[in-house]
Amino acid sequence: ADETIYALNNTTGSVTSDVHAIDGRTGIDIWQTSGRNFDGVAIGQDGSVLASSTSLGQLFALDPSTGTVLWATPPGPNICGLEAIGADGTIYVMNSVHTEALDPNDGTVKWSNATVGGENGVITVAPDGTVYLTMGGDPQWQIAALDPTTGTVVWHTPPFDQGIFASSMPAVGVDGTLYFGAYGPQGSRWLQAVKR
């Protein structure tokens, strides 16, 4: 099994963050890709490596062996949080304007949903393929489930009380319960479960 560790590194005083591939057995750097202010990295089940740059509004596919950029999405609105990768390789990404599903081969858009998105959102994919979003301070709702094929909203929660933000990556329990963390206006934190 591949024991490569992918990590982000920001040098003090630097305005950019690098992606490093590190040999998990020896701790030695295999490669590093720099100069793009990366702030998120995700690994697909097939070993594909994705890195996001919120400030550039771009997602980059990196060659797992060399770190070379294979493709990049055009610059756009700020990418929020980490991207998620479905079992079929589809890449799901949320930005301040919409949520998109991208083809893993070239980054082309499979679908886009402008109904859901948010500055402080986080996205995850459940084992059954359902795409779950927490949308930070969105005034319409806080959590949504999307159909992975069409991007259609399957269900959503109503808005939470003023000043409460769903702030964590949702986790799906074996019984289908969705768990997420949130914080209130005074900084109080709590965990909430949603049965689907």
C-alpha positions as CSV (number, residue, x, y, z in Angstrom):
1,A,0.0,0.0,0.0
2,D,1.1,3.6,-0.7
3,E,2.3,5.2,2.5
4,T,2.6,8.7,1.1
5,I,1.5,11.5,3.5
6,Y,0.3,14.8,1.9
7,A,0.6,17.9,4.0
8,L,0.4,21.7,3.8
9,N,3.3,23.9,4.9
10,N,3.4,27.6,5.4
11,T,6.7,29.2,6.2
12,T,6.6,32.0,8.7
13,G,6.4,35.3,6.8
14,S,5.4,33.6,3.6
15,V,2.2,34.5,1.7
16,T,2.1,31.0,0.0
17,S,1.5,27.5,1.3
18,D,3.1,24.5,-0.2
19,V,1.8,20.9,-0.7
20,H,4.4,18.3,0.4
21,A,4.4,14.6,-0.4
22,I,6.2,12.8,2.4
23,D,7.4,9.2,2.5
24,G,5.4,7.7,5.4
25,R,8.1,5.2,6.2
26,T,11.1,7.6,6.2
27,G,9.7,11.1,6.7
28,I,11.6,12.3,3.7
29,D,10.1,14.8,1.2
30,I,9.3,13.2,-2.1
31,W,8.2,16.4,-3.7
32,Q,6.7,19.8,-3.0
33,T,4.5,22.1,-5.1
34,S,4.6,25.7,-4.2
35,G,3.6,29.2,-5.2
36,R,-0.2,28.9,-5.2
37,N,-1.2,29.6,-1.6
38,F,-2.8,26.1,-1.1
39,D,-5.0,25.7,1.9
40,G,-6.6,22.3,1.4
41,V,-5.6,18.9,0.2
42,A,-7.7,15.8,-0.5
43,I,-6.9,12.3,-1.7
44,G,-9.2,10.2,-3.9
45,Q,-9.7,6.5,-3.5
46,D,-7.7,6.0,-6.7
47,G,-4.7,8.0,-5.2
48,S,-5.5,11.2,-7.0
49,V,-4.3,14.4,-5.2
50,L,-6.3,17.6,-5.2
51,A,-5.2,20.9,-3.7
52,S,-7.4,24.0,-3.3
53,S,-6.5,27.7,-3.0
54,T,-9.3,29.8,-1.4
55,S,-7.6,33.0,-2.3
56,L,-7.2,32.1,-6.0
57,G,-10.6,30.4,-6.1
58,Q,-9.1,27.4,-7.8
59,L,-8.8,23.7,-7.5
60,F,-5.7,21.9,-8.7
61,A,-5.2,18.2,-9.6
62,L,-1.6,17.2,-8.8
63,D,0.3,14.2,-10.2
64,P,0.8,11.9,-7.1
65,S,4.3,11.0,-8.2
66,T,5.7,14.4,-9.0
67,G,3.4,17.1,-7.8
68,T,3.0,18.5,-11.3
69,V,-0.3,20.3,-11.9
70,L,-2.4,18.1,-14.2
71,W,-5.3,20.5,-14.5
72,A,-6.7,23.5,-12.7
73,T,-10.2,25.0,-12.6
74,P,-10.4,28.6,-13.8
75,P,-10.1,31.3,-11.1
76,G,-13.5,32.0,-9.5
77,P,-15.2,32.8,-6.3
78,N,-13.5,31.8,-3.1
79,I,-13.5,28.0,-2.5
80,C,-14.9,27.2,0.9
81,G,-13.3,24.6,3.0
82,L,-12.0,21.3,1.6
83,E,-13.3,19.6,-1.5
84,A,-14.9,16.1,-1.2
85,I,-14.3,13.2,-3.5
86,G,-17.1,10.6,-4.2
87,A,-16.5,6.9,-4.7
88,D,-16.6,7.3,-8.5
89,G,-14.0,10.0,-8.4
90,T,-16.4,12.9,-8.8
91,I,-15.1,16.0,-7.0
92,Y,-17.5,18.2,-5.1
93,V,-16.5,21.7,-4.2
94,M,-18.4,24.6,-2.7
95,N,-17.6,28.3,-3.0
96,S,-19.3,31.5,-1.9
97,V,-21.7,31.4,-4.9
98,H,-22.6,27.7,-5.6
99,T,-21.7,24.1,-5.2
100,E,-20.3,22.1,-8.2
101,A,-19.5,18.5,-9.2
102,L,-16.4,18.3,-11.3
103,D,-15.1,15.5,-13.6
104,P,-11.9,14.1,-12.0
105,N,-10.2,13.7,-15.4
106,D,-10.1,17.4,-16.4
107,G,-12.1,19.4,-13.8
108,T,-15.0,20.2,-16.2
109,V,-18.3,21.0,-14.4
110,K,-20.8,18.1,-14.3
111,W,-23.4,20.2,-12.5
112,S,-23.7,23.4,-10.6
113,N,-26.2,24.4,-8.0
114,A,-26.5,28.1,-7.3
115,T,-29.1,27.5,-4.6
116,V,-26.5,26.2,-2.1
117,G,-23.1,27.7,-1.2
118,G,-21.7,29.8,1.5
119,E,-18.6,31.6,2.7
120,N,-18.0,29.2,5.7
121,G,-19.4,26.0,4.2
122,V,-18.0,22.5,4.4
123,I,-18.8,19.6,2.1
124,T,-18.7,15.8,2.6
125,V,-19.9,12.7,0.7
126,A,-21.7,9.8,2.6
127,P,-21.0,6.1,1.8
128,D,-24.3,6.0,-0.1
129,G,-23.1,8.9,-2.3
130,T,-25.3,11.7,-0.8
131,V,-23.5,15.0,-0.8
132,Y,-23.9,16.9,2.5
133,L,-23.2,20.6,3.1
134,T,-23.0,22.8,6.1
135,M,-23.4,26.4,4.9
136,G,-22.1,28.6,7.7
137,G,-24.3,31.6,8.1
138,D,-26.6,31.1,5.0
139,P,-29.9,32.8,5.8
140,Q,-32.1,30.2,4.1
141,W,-30.8,27.0,5.8
142,Q,-27.8,25.5,7.5
143,I,-27.5,21.9,6.3
144,A,-28.5,20.4,3.0
145,A,-28.3,17.0,1.3
146,L,-27.8,17.0,-2.5
147,D,-28.3,14.3,-5.1
148,P,-24.8,13.4,-6.3
149,T,-25.9,12.9,-9.9
150,T,-27.9,16.1,-10.5
151,G,-27.0,18.4,-7.6
152,T,-30.7,18.8,-6.7
153,V,-31.4,19.6,-3.0
154,V,-33.0,16.4,-1.5
155,W,-33.6,18.0,1.9
156,H,-32.4,20.8,4.0
157,T,-32.8,22.1,7.6
158,P,-34.5,25.4,8.3
159,P,-32.3,28.3,9.4
160,F,-30.9,28.1,12.9
161,D,-31.4,30.8,15.5
162,Q,-29.7,34.1,14.7
163,G,-25.9,33.8,15.2
164,I,-25.7,30.0,15.2
165,F,-23.4,28.6,12.5
166,A,-22.9,25.0,11.4
167,S,-19.2,25.0,11.3
168,S,-17.8,21.5,11.0
169,M,-17.5,18.8,8.3
170,P,-20.6,16.6,8.7
171,A,-20.0,13.0,9.7
172,V,-22.4,10.2,8.8
173,G,-23.0,7.4,11.4
174,V,-23.6,3.8,10.4
175,D,-27.3,4.3,11.0
176,G,-27.5,7.3,8.7
177,T,-27.5,9.9,11.4
178,L,-25.7,13.1,10.3
179,Y,-23.5,14.7,13.0
180,F,-22.0,18.2,12.8
181,G,-20.5,20.8,15.1
182,A,-21.8,24.4,15.5
183,Y,-21.1,27.5,17.5
184,G,-23.3,30.2,18.9
185,P,-23.1,33.9,19.0
186,Q,-21.0,33.9,22.3
187,G,-18.6,31.3,20.9
188,S,-20.4,28.4,22.6
189,R,-19.9,25.1,20.8
190,W,-22.2,22.2,20.5
191,L,-22.8,19.0,18.6
192,Q,-26.0,18.3,16.8
193,A,-27.4,15.1,15.2
194,V,-29.9,15.1,12.3
195,K,-31.8,11.9,11.3
196,R,-32.3,11.7,7.6
